[in-house]
């Protein structure tokens, strides 16, 4: 079976290596919206000391972005890390208890989820380096 033709033959002729060509493929996919970022979102709450109750029924476009990841599993891992970190903290602290409850109720959502655009707010994603 003959080898597959390169997607960018001119780049191959000019001596570019595979990693550069793959990088270009990823950039094109991202430009077309084919690659989605994943956002770790926490529910909104009334600020105060102590903070007010979590508004779990609020639309996702009103939730707070705490982190972003290139993959759903990366987002879940970050969520689990935050829960684990606050679970091992000082449970007599109201702040620690609140943050643990906040991350227990957090969700990972794809950047192309239409529920994020209901109000027109724009979330941002910082790709992994």
DOBATOR-470349 format. One line per field, with one value per atom (N, C-alpha, C, CB): atom name; x, y, z; chain; residue number from 1; residue in three letters. Coordinates in steps of 0.1 Angstrom, whole numbers. Glycine has a CB too. Example, Ala and Ser with C-alpha at 12.3 -4.5 7.8 and 13.67 -1.06 7.14 Angstrom:
# DOBATOR-470349
atom = N, CA, C, CB, N, CA, C, CB
px = 132, 123, 132, 113, 128, 137, 129, 141
py = -57, -45, -33, -45, -22, -11, 0, -6
pz = 78, 78, 78, 90, 71, 71, 79, 57
chain = A, A, A, A, A, A, A, A
n = 1, 1, 1, 1, 2, 2, 2, 2
res = ALA, ALA, ALA, ALA, SER, SER, SER, SER
END
This chain:
# DOBATOR-470349
atom = N, CA, C, CB, N, CA, C, CB, N, CA, C, CB, N, CA, C, CB, N, CA, C, CB, N, CA, C, CB, N, CA, C, CB, N, CA, C, CB, N, CA, C, CB, N, CA, C, CB, N, CA, C, CB, N, CA, C, CB, N, CA, C, CB, N, CA, C, CB, N, CA, C, CB, N, CA, C, CB, N, CA, C, CB, N, CA, C, CB, N, CA, C, CB, N, CA, C, CB, N, CA, C, CB, N, CA, C, CB, N, CA, C, CB, N, CA, C, CB, N, CA, C, CB, N, CA, C, CB, N, CA, C, CB, N, CA, C, CB, N, CA, C, CB, N, CA, C, CB, N, CA, C, CB, N, CA, C, CB, N, CA, C, CB, N, CA, C, CB, N, CA, C, CB, N, CA, C, CB, N, CA, C, CB, N, CA, C, CB, N, CA, C, CB, N, CA, C, CB, N, CA, C, CB, N, CA, C, CB, N, CA, C, CB, N, CA, C, CB, N, CA, C, CB, N, CA, C, CB, N, CA, C, CB, N, CA, C, CB, N, CA, C, CB, N, CA, C, CB, N, CA, C, CB, N, CA, C, CB, N, CA, C, CB, N, CA, C, CB, N, CA, C, CB, N, CA, C, CB, N, CA, C, CB, N, CA, C, CB, N, CA, C, CB, N, CA, C, CB, N, CA, C, CB, N, CA, C, CB, N, CA, C, CB, N, CA, C, CB, N, CA, C, CB, N, CA, C, CB, N, CA, C, CB, N, CA, C, CB, N, CA, C, CB, N, CA, C, CB, N, CA, C, CB, N, CA, C, CB, N, CA, C, CB, N, CA, C, CB, N, CA, C, CB, N, CA, C, CB, N, CA, C, CB, N, CA, C, CB, N, CA, C, CB, N, CA, C, CB, N, CA, C, CB, N, CA, C, CB, N, CA, C, CB, N, CA, C, CB, N, CA, C, CB, N, CA, C, CB, N, CA, C, CB, N, CA, C, CB, N, CA, C, CB, N, CA, C, CB, N, CA, C, CB, N, CA, C, CB, N, CA, C, CB, N, CA, C, CB, N, CA, C, CB, N, CA, C, CB, N, CA, C, CB, N, CA, C, CB, N, CA, C, CB, N, CA, C, CB, N, CA, C, CB, N, CA, C, CB, N, CA, C, CB, N, CA, C, CB, N, CA, C, CB, N, CA, C, CB, N, CA, C, CB, N, CA, C, CB, N, CA, C, CB, N, CA, C, CB, N, CA, C, CB, N, CA, C, CB, N, CA, C, CB, N, CA, C, CB, N, CA, C, CB, N, CA, C, CB, N, CA, C, CB, N, CA, C, CB, N, CA, C, CB, N, CA, C, CB, N, CA, C, CB, N, CA, C, CB, N, CA, C, CB, N, CA, C, CB, N, CA, C, CB, N, CA, C, CB, N, CA, C, CB, N, CA, C, CB, N, CA, C, CB
px = 8, 0, 9, -10, 7, 15, 12, 13, 22, 20, 10, 33, 3, -8, -1, -16, -7, -2, -3, -10, 8, 8, -3, 21, -9, -20, -15, -26, -2, 4, 16, 7, 15, 26, 37, 22, 34, 44, 53, 37, 47, 55, 64, 46, 60, 69, 80, 61, 77, 88, 98, 82, 94, 103, 110, 95, 108, 116, 110, 129, 98, 92, 89, 79, 91, 89, 74, 98, 71, 57, 51, 57, 59, 53, 48, 64, 55, 51, 38, 61, 37, 25, 13, 27, 16, 5, 0, 9, 10, 7, -2, 19, 1, -8, -22, -1, -22, -35, -44, -34, -37, -44, -49, -35, -41, -44, -56, -33, -56, -68, -80, -65, -79, -91, -96, -87, -87, -91, -98, -79, -93, -99, -113, -90, -115, -128, -138, -127, -132, -141, -142, -154, -133, -134, -128, -127, -120, -114, -121, -99, -126, -133, -124, -147, -125, -118, -129, -113, -124, -133, -131, -131, -142, -142, -147, -151, -140, -144, -152, -132, -165, -174, -179, -185, -179, -185, -198, -175, -208, -220, -219, -231, -227, -226, -232, -234, -228, -233, -233, -224, -240, -241, -228, -254, -220, -208, -212, -200, -203, -205, -195, -219, -197, -188, -198, -177, -202, -199, -206, -202, -201, -208, -222, -200, -231, -245, -246, -253, -258, -260, -256, -274, -252, -249, -262, -242, -261, -273, -271, -274, -275, -273, -282, -275, -293, -302, -300, -317, -289, -286, -281, -275, -284, -279, -264, -284, -259, -245, -237, -241, -243, -236, -233, -245, -240, -237, -227, -250, -223, -214, -200, -214, -191, -178, -168, -174, -160, -149, -137, -145, -134, -123, -110, -126, -112, -100, -105, -94, -95, -99, -88, -99, -92, -84, -86, -87, -77, -78, -87, -65, -89, -97, -107, -88, -118, -128, -121, -140, -112, -106, -96, -98, -90, -81, -90, -74, -101, -110, -115, -123, -119, -124, -112, -129, -100, -89, -86, -76, -88, -86, -97, -86, -109, -120, -117, -134, -113, -110, -99, -107, -89, -77, -82, -67, -91, -96, -104, -104, -112, -120, -111, -130, -101, -91, -84, -82, -80, -72, -80, -67, -92, -101, -105, -112, -107, -111, -100, -113, -87, -76, -73, -64, -80, -78, -84, -83, -83, -88, -103, -82, -110, -125, -132, -130, -124, -131, -132, -123, -125, -126, -138, -113, -146, -158, -154, -166, -143, -138, -135, -126, -128, -124, -137, -115, -146, -159, -167, -168, -167, -174, -168, -175, -154, -147, -149, -132, -149, -151, -165, -150, -175, -189, -190, -199, -183, -183, -178, -175, -166, -161, -168, -146, -175, -183, -195, -189, -199, -210, -205, -219, -192, -187, -190, -172, -189, -191, -181, -206, -178, -170, -179, -159, -177, -185, -177, -195, -180, -173, -176, -178, -166, -167, -177, -153, -181, -191, -205, -188, -207, -220, -229, -219, -240, -248, -254, -260, -254, -259, -249, -261, -237, -228, -230, -213, -237, -239, -252, -237, -260, -274, -274, -281, -265, -265, -254, -262, -246, -236, -222, -240, -221, -208, -198, -209, -186, -175, -165, -168, -163, -153, -140, -158, -129, -116, -109, -107, -101, -94, -79, -99, -71, -56, -51, -49, -47, -42, -30, -39, -28, -16, -4, -17, 7, 19, 28, 27
py = -12, 0, 12, 0, 22, 34, 43, 42, 50, 59, 70, 66, 75, 85, 98, 87, 105, 117, 128, 123, 135, 145, 156, 152, 161, 171, 184, 173, 187, 200, 196, 209, 192, 187, 197, 183, 210, 220, 221, 234, 220, 220, 208, 220, 197, 185, 187, 172, 192, 195, 205, 200, 215, 225, 220, 238, 208, 202, 204, 208, 208, 210, 196, 218, 195, 181, 179, 180, 167, 163, 172, 149, 175, 182, 196, 183, 202, 215, 214, 222, 204, 202, 198, 190, 190, 187, 199, 176, 208, 221, 229, 229, 230, 237, 231, 238, 218, 211, 215, 196, 215, 218, 233, 216, 242, 256, 258, 265, 250, 251, 246, 244, 235, 229, 239, 216, 245, 255, 267, 259, 271, 283, 279, 287, 267, 263, 259, 251, 260, 257, 242, 263, 234, 219, 215, 213, 222, 219, 227, 221, 221, 228, 228, 221, 239, 239, 235, 254, 232, 228, 237, 213, 242, 252, 245, 264, 248, 244, 256, 240, 254, 265, 262, 267, 273, 272, 281, 276, 277, 284, 298, 277, 308, 321, 320, 331, 330, 331, 346, 322, 349, 362, 365, 365, 375, 378, 382, 389, 380, 384, 376, 382, 379, 371, 366, 380, 354, 344, 346, 330, 339, 341, 335, 334, 341, 337, 323, 347, 318, 304, 304, 300, 292, 289, 290, 276, 296, 297, 286, 311, 274, 262, 262, 250, 269, 270, 281, 271, 289, 300, 294, 309, 302, 297, 296, 307, 287, 285, 297, 273, 306, 318, 327, 325, 325, 333, 326, 336, 314, 307, 313, 292, 311, 316, 306, 321, 311, 302, 302, 307, 291, 290, 284, 280, 277, 271, 267, 259, 264, 258, 248, 270, 239, 227, 224, 215, 217, 213, 201, 210, 193, 181, 180, 169, 172, 170, 163, 162, 154, 146, 156, 134, 165, 175, 184, 183, 188, 196, 188, 201, 176, 167, 165, 154, 164, 162, 174, 159, 186, 199, 200, 211, 197, 197, 188, 193, 176, 166, 170, 152, 177, 182, 193, 188, 201, 212, 206, 222, 197, 190, 183, 180, 176, 169, 179, 161, 190, 200, 206, 211, 210, 216, 206, 224, 193, 183, 180, 170, 183, 180, 193, 175, 204, 216, 217, 228, 228, 231, 232, 244, 221, 221, 229, 206, 235, 245, 259, 246, 260, 273, 274, 275, 284, 286, 288, 298, 295, 297, 283, 306, 274, 261, 253, 254, 253, 246, 251, 247, 264, 270, 266, 286, 267, 264, 249, 267, 241, 226, 224, 218, 231, 230, 236, 237, 247, 253, 244, 266, 237, 228, 215, 225, 211, 199, 201, 195, 214, 217, 223, 227, 223, 228, 218, 231, 223, 214, 218, 217, 208, 210, 211, 198, 221, 224, 227, 235, 221, 224, 238, 214, 244, 258, 260, 263, 250, 251, 248, 242, 247, 244, 257, 241, 256, 268, 275, 264, 268, 274, 285, 264, 285, 295, 309, 291, 308, 320, 327, 317, 323, 328, 343, 321, 348, 362, 370, 365, 362, 368, 370, 382, 365, 366, 357, 362, 361, 353, 348, 362, 335, 329, 328, 315, 327, 326, 313, 338, 308, 296, 298, 284, 295, 296, 282, 301, 279, 265, 261, 264, 248, 243, 247, 228, 249, 253, 241, 264
pz = 0, 0, 0, 12, -9, -10, 2, -23, 7, 18, 15, 22, 25, 23, 18, 36, 9, 5, 16, -8, 18, 28, 25, 29, 36, 35, 29, 48, 32, 27, 19, 39, 6, -1, -3, -15, -4, -6, 7, -8, 19, 31, 32, 43, 27, 27, 17, 23, 5, -4, 1, -17, 9, 14, 26, 17, 30, 41, 55, 41, 57, 70, 76, 70, 89, 95, 99, 107, 103, 106, 117, 109, 127, 139, 135, 150, 125, 121, 113, 112, 104, 97, 106, 86, 116, 126, 133, 136, 137, 143, 134, 147, 121, 112, 111, 98, 111, 111, 123, 110, 135, 147, 147, 159, 142, 141, 132, 136, 120, 111, 118, 98, 125, 132, 142, 138, 149, 160, 153, 168, 142, 135, 130, 123, 127, 122, 134, 113, 146, 157, 160, 156, 154, 156, 169, 144, 175, 188, 198, 188, 208, 219, 231, 222, 238, 252, 262, 255, 273, 284, 296, 289, 301, 312, 325, 308, 336, 349, 354, 358, 356, 360, 374, 351, 383, 396, 396, 407, 404, 404, 410, 412, 406, 412, 427, 404, 435, 448, 452, 458, 462, 467, 476, 476, 472, 480, 494, 473, 503, 517, 526, 521, 539, 548, 559, 554, 559, 549, 536, 555, 526, 513, 513, 502, 504, 503, 497, 495, 496, 490, 476, 492, 472, 457, 449, 455, 438, 429, 418, 422, 422, 414, 402, 422, 402, 391, 381, 396, 384, 375, 361, 381, 350, 337, 337, 326, 329, 328, 324, 319, 316, 312, 324, 301, 335, 347, 357, 354, 354, 363, 361, 360, 370, 370, 365, 384, 355, 350, 360, 336, 365, 374, 367, 386, 357, 350, 336, 357, 327, 314, 311, 303, 302, 298, 283, 307, 278, 264, 262, 258, 273, 272, 284, 273, 282, 293, 305, 287, 302, 313, 321, 307, 314, 320, 329, 310, 325, 333, 345, 325, 343, 355, 365, 350, 360, 368, 377, 360, 371, 378, 389, 369, 385, 395, 407, 388, 404, 414, 423, 408, 417, 424, 434, 415, 430, 439, 450, 431, 447, 458, 468, 452, 463, 471, 480, 463, 474, 481, 493, 472, 490, 500, 510, 494, 506, 516, 526, 508, 522, 532, 539, 524, 537, 544, 558, 536, 564, 577, 577, 584, 581, 580, 590, 581, 599, 609, 602, 622, 591, 584, 575, 575, 577, 568, 554, 573, 551, 538, 531, 538, 538, 532, 530, 542, 539, 538, 525, 550, 524, 513, 499, 514, 499, 486, 483, 487, 493, 490, 485, 504, 490, 485, 471, 495, 469, 456, 445, 456, 448, 438, 437, 441, 448, 447, 437, 461, 436, 427, 413, 433, 411, 398, 387, 399, 375, 363, 352, 357, 344, 332, 320, 331, 312, 301, 289, 304, 277, 265, 261, 254, 255, 251, 240, 246, 233, 222, 227, 210, 241, 246, 244, 262, 238, 235, 248, 227, 259, 271, 276, 282, 272, 276, 269, 273, 258, 250, 251, 235, 261, 263, 265, 274, 273, 276, 268, 291, 261, 252, 259, 247, 271, 278, 271, 293, 271, 264, 274, 253, 274, 283, 275, 288, 281, 274, 278, 277, 270, 272, 270, 263, 279, 278, 274, 290, 262, 258, 266, 244, 268, 275, 267, 277, 274, 267, 266, 274
chain = A, A, A, A, A, A, A, A, A, A, A, A, A, A, A, A, A, A, A, A, A, A, A, A, A, A, A, A, A, A, A, A, A, A, A, A, A, A, A, A, A, A, A, A, A, A, A, A, A, A, A, A, A, A, A, A, A, A, A, A, A, A, A, A, A, A, A, A, A, A, A, A, A, A, A, A, A, A, A, A, A, A, A, A, A, A, A, A, A, A, A, A, A, A, A, A, A, A, A, A, A, A, A, A, A, A, A, A, A, A, A, A, A, A, A, A, A, A, A, A, A, A, A, A, A, A, A, A, A, A, A, A, A, A, A, A, A, A, A, A, A, A, A, A, A, A, A, A, A, A, A, A, A, A, A, A, A, A, A, A, A, A, A, A, A, A, A, A, A, A, A, A, A, A, A, A, A, A, A, A, A, A, A, A, A, A, A, A, A, A, A, A, A, A, A, A, A, A, A, A, A, A, A, A, A, A, A, A, A, A, A, A, A, A, A, A, A, A, A, A, A, A, A, A, A, A, A, A, A, A, A, A, A, A, A, A, A, A, A, A, A, A, A, A, A, A, A, A, A, A, A, A, A, A, A, A, A, A, A, A, A, A, A, A, A, A, A, A, A, A, A, A, A, A, A, A, A, A, A, A, A, A, A, A, A, A, A, A, A, A, A, A, A, A, A, A, A, A, A, A, A, A, A, A, A, A, A, A, A, A, A, A, A, A, A, A, A, A, A, A, A, A, A, A, A, A, A, A, A, A, A, A, A, A, A, A, A, A, A, A, A, A, A, A, A, A, A, A, A, A, A, A, A, A, A, A, A, A, A, A, A, A, A, A, A, A, A, A, A, A, A, A, A, A, A, A, A, A, A, A, A, A, A, A, A, A, A, A, A, A, A, A, A, A, A, A, A, A, A, A, A, A, A, A, A, A, A, A, A, A, A, A, A, A, A, A, A, A, A, A, A, A, A, A, A, A, A, A, A, A, A, A, A, A, A, A, A, A, A, A, A, A, A, A, A, A, A, A, A, A, A, A, A, A, A, A, A, A, A, A, A, A, A, A, A, A, A, A, A, A, A, A, A, A, A, A, A, A, A, A, A, A, A, A, A, A, A, A, A, A, A, A, A, A, A, A, A, A, A, A, A, A, A, A, A, A, A, A, A, A, A, A, A, A, A, A
n = 1, 1, 1, 1, 2, 2, 2, 2, 3, 3, 3, 3, 4, 4, 4, 4, 5, 5, 5, 5, 6, 6, 6, 6, 7, 7, 7, 7, 8, 8, 8, 8, 9, 9, 9, 9, 10, 10, 10, 10, 11, 11, 11, 11, 12, 12, 12, 12, 13, 13, 13, 13, 14, 14, 14, 14, 15, 15, 15, 15, 16, 16, 16, 16, 17, 17, 17, 17, 18, 18, 18, 18, 19, 19, 19, 19, 20, 20, 20, 20, 21, 21, 21, 21, 22, 22, 22, 22, 23, 23, 23, 23, 24, 24, 24, 24, 25, 25, 25, 25, 26, 26, 26, 26, 27, 27, 27, 27, 28, 28, 28, 28, 29, 29, 29, 29, 30, 30, 30, 30, 31, 31, 31, 31, 32, 32, 32, 32, 33, 33, 33, 33, 34, 34, 34, 34, 35, 35, 35, 35, 36, 36, 36, 36, 37, 37, 37, 37, 38, 38, 38, 38, 39, 39, 39, 39, 40, 40, 40, 40, 41, 41, 41, 41, 42, 42, 42, 42, 43, 43, 43, 43, 44, 44, 44, 44, 45, 45, 45, 45, 46, 46, 46, 46, 47, 47, 47, 47, 48, 48, 48, 48, 49, 49, 49, 49, 50, 50, 50, 50, 51, 51, 51, 51, 52, 52, 52, 52, 53, 53, 53, 53, 54, 54, 54, 54, 55, 55, 55, 55, 56, 56, 56, 56, 57, 57, 57, 57, 58, 58, 58, 58, 59, 59, 59, 59, 60, 60, 60, 60, 61, 61, 61, 61, 62, 62, 62, 62, 63, 63, 63, 63, 64, 64, 64, 64, 65, 65, 65, 65, 66, 66, 66, 66, 67, 67, 67, 67, 68, 68, 68, 68, 69, 69, 69, 69, 70, 70, 70, 70, 71, 71, 71, 71, 72, 72, 72, 72, 73, 73, 73, 73, 74, 74, 74, 74, 75, 75, 75, 75, 76, 76, 76, 76, 77, 77, 77, 77, 78, 78, 78, 78, 79, 79, 79, 79, 80, 80, 80, 80, 81, 81, 81, 81, 82, 82, 82, 82, 83, 83, 83, 83, 84, 84, 84, 84, 85, 85, 85, 85, 86, 86, 86, 86, 87, 87, 87, 87, 88, 88, 88, 88, 89, 89, 89, 89, 90, 90, 90, 90, 91, 91, 91, 91, 92, 92, 92, 92, 93, 93, 93, 93, 94, 94, 94, 94, 95, 95, 95, 95, 96, 96, 96, 96, 97, 97, 97, 97, 98, 98, 98, 98, 99, 99, 99, 99, 100, 100, 100, 100, 101, 101, 101, 101, 102, 102, 102, 102, 103, 103, 103, 103, 104, 104, 104, 104, 105, 105, 105, 105, 106, 106, 106, 106, 107, 107, 107, 107, 108, 108, 108, 108, 109, 109, 109, 109, 110, 110, 110, 110, 111, 111, 111, 111, 112, 112, 112, 112, 113, 113, 113, 113, 114, 114, 114, 114, 115, 115, 115, 115, 116, 116, 116, 116, 117, 117, 117, 117, 118, 118, 118, 118, 119, 119, 119, 119, 120, 120, 120, 120, 121, 121, 121, 121, 122, 122, 122, 122, 123, 123, 123, 123, 124, 124, 124, 124, 125, 125, 125, 125, 126, 126, 126, 126, 127, 127, 127, 127, 128, 128, 128, 128, 129, 129, 129, 129
res = UNK, UNK, UNK, UNK, UNK, UNK, UNK, UNK, UNK, UNK, UNK, UNK, UNK, UNK, UNK, UNK, UNK, UNK, UNK, UNK, UNK, UNK, UNK, UNK, UNK, UNK, UNK, UNK, UNK, UNK, UNK, UNK, UNK, UNK, UNK, UNK, UNK, UNK, UNK, UNK, UNK, UNK, UNK, UNK, UNK, UNK, UNK, UNK, UNK, UNK, UNK, UNK, UNK, UNK, UNK, UNK, UNK, UNK, UNK, UNK, UNK, UNK, UNK, UNK, UNK, UNK, UNK, UNK, UNK, UNK, UNK, UNK, UNK, UNK, UNK, UNK, UNK, UNK, UNK, UNK, UNK, UNK, UNK, UNK, UNK, UNK, UNK, UNK, UNK, UNK, UNK, UNK, UNK, UNK, UNK, UNK, UNK, UNK, UNK, UNK, UNK, UNK, UNK, UNK, UNK, UNK, UNK, UNK, UNK, UNK, UNK, UNK, UNK, UNK, UNK, UNK, UNK, UNK, UNK, UNK, UNK, UNK, UNK, UNK, UNK, UNK, UNK, UNK, UNK, UNK, UNK, UNK, UNK, UNK, UNK, UNK, UNK, UNK, UNK, UNK, UNK, UNK, UNK, UNK, UNK, UNK, UNK, UNK, UNK, UNK, UNK, UNK, UNK, UNK, UNK, UNK, UNK, UNK, UNK, UNK, UNK, UNK, UNK, UNK, UNK, UNK, UNK, UNK, UNK, UNK, UNK, UNK, UNK, UNK, UNK, UNK, UNK, UNK, UNK, UNK, UNK, UNK, UNK, UNK, UNK, UNK, UNK, UNK, UNK, UNK, UNK, UNK, UNK, UNK, UNK, UNK, UNK, UNK, UNK, UNK, UNK, UNK, UNK, UNK, UNK, UNK, UNK, UNK, UNK, UNK, UNK, UNK, UNK, UNK, UNK, UNK, UNK, UNK, UNK, UNK, UNK, UNK, UNK, UNK, UNK, UNK, UNK, UNK, UNK, UNK, UNK, UNK, UNK, UNK, UNK, UNK, UNK, UNK, UNK, UNK, UNK, UNK, UNK, UNK, UNK, UNK, UNK, UNK, UNK, UNK, UNK, UNK, UNK, UNK, UNK, UNK, UNK, UNK, UNK, UNK, UNK, UNK, UNK, UNK, UNK, UNK, UNK, UNK, UNK, UNK, UNK, UNK, UNK, UNK, UNK, UNK, UNK, UNK, UNK, UNK, UNK, UNK, UNK, UNK, UNK, UNK, UNK, UNK, UNK, UNK, UNK, UNK, UNK, UNK, UNK, UNK, UNK, UNK, UNK, UNK, UNK, UNK, UNK, UNK, UNK, UNK, UNK, UNK, UNK, UNK, UNK, UNK, UNK, UNK, UNK, UNK, UNK, UNK, UNK, UNK, UNK, UNK, UNK, UNK, UNK, UNK, UNK, UNK, UNK, UNK, UNK, UNK, UNK, UNK, UNK, UNK, UNK, UNK, UNK, UNK, UNK, UNK, UNK, UNK, UNK, UNK, UNK, UNK, UNK, UNK, UNK, UNK, UNK, UNK, UNK, UNK, UNK, UNK, UNK, UNK, UNK, UNK, UNK, UNK, UNK, UNK, UNK, UNK, UNK, UNK, UNK, UNK, UNK, UNK, UNK, UNK, UNK, UNK, UNK, UNK, UNK, UNK, UNK, UNK, UNK, UNK, UNK, UNK, UNK, UNK, UNK, UNK, UNK, UNK, UNK, UNK, UNK, UNK, UNK, UNK, UNK, UNK, UNK, UNK, UNK, UNK, UNK, UNK, UNK, UNK, UNK, UNK, UNK, UNK, UNK, UNK, UNK, UNK, UNK, UNK, UNK, UNK, UNK, UNK, UNK, UNK, UNK, UNK, UNK, UNK, UNK, UNK, UNK, UNK, UNK, UNK, UNK, UNK, UNK, UNK, UNK, UNK, UNK, UNK, UNK, UNK, UNK, UNK, UNK, UNK, UNK, UNK, UNK, UNK, UNK, UNK, UNK, UNK, UNK, UNK, UNK, UNK, UNK, UNK, UNK, UNK, UNK, UNK, UNK, UNK, UNK, UNK, UNK, UNK, UNK, UNK, UNK, UNK, UNK, UNK, UNK, UNK, UNK, UNK, UNK, UNK, UNK, UNK, UNK, UNK, UNK, UNK, UNK, UNK, UNK, UNK, UNK, UNK, UNK, UNK, UNK, UNK, UNK, UNK, UNK, UNK, UNK, UNK, UNK, UNK, UNK, UNK, UNK, UNK, UNK, UNK
END
